[in-house]
Amino acid sequence: MASIEMNGSHPHRDRRRAEQREYRLICVAAYPLFLAAMIVQRALALFGLVDAGPTPRRNVFSAARAATASCIPFAFR
């Protein structure tokens, strides 16, 4: 029980909770940026200014969520 502090908290658990809060905060901050980027990308593709690509079409909200979820974990390595 050497890892338990005198006040009964677990330092590993506290650090993990802090990292989870930080991850959620970064996701909440980054999501609007990815959403705006997806909207601009779709608008440019609609007008033929960029190639839409062979990827399956999702709605912009799902695409922004997927982009956020795929990029943010690299900040925690």
N, C-alpha and C positions, 0 to 999 in steps of 0.2 A: 504494500500500500504506500510505497514511497512516492508514487506518481500523484497521489491525491494531496492537495494542499491542505493546510490547517482548516480552512473554511469549508472544506468538503467539495470544492469544485475540481473538475478534471481539466488540466491545462490543454490536453489534446482535443477534447470535446469543445472547449471554449474557442480554441484556435480554428477548429473546423467550422463552427457556427459563424465566426467572424468572416471566414473565407466565403461561406455560403451567402451571407449578407452582402459582402463586397461583390460577388458574382452577380447577384440579382440587381444590385444598384447599377453595375456596369451594363447589364442587359437592358434595364429600363432606360438608361441614357443612350445606348447605342441603337436601340430598336427604331426610334424615329428617324435617325440618320439613314439606316438601311431601308426603311419604308420610303423615304424621299428618293433615295437612289433607285429603288425599284420602279417608282412612279415615273421618274425621268427616263429610265431605260425603256419602259413600256411605251411612253409617249414618243420617244425617238424611233423605236421600232415600228410604231404605228404609222409614222410619217415616212418610213423607209430610209431614215438617216443612219441607222445601224442595223446590223444583222440580228434578227431575233434569236438565232441559234436553234439547234436541234433539241434543246431541253424541253421536257413536257411543260405545258403552261399551267401554272398554278395562279391562284389569285394573289394580288400583291401583298396581302397581309401574311399569307403562308410563306411566300418567298422571302419576305423580310425576316420573319421569325426563323426560317431555316438558315438564312445568311448570318443572322446574329448568333444562333446556336453553334454554327460551324466555325466562326471566327473568334469568339470570346474565350473559349477554353485555352487558346494559345497564350493568353495573358497569365495563366496560372500554372505554367510549366516551369 
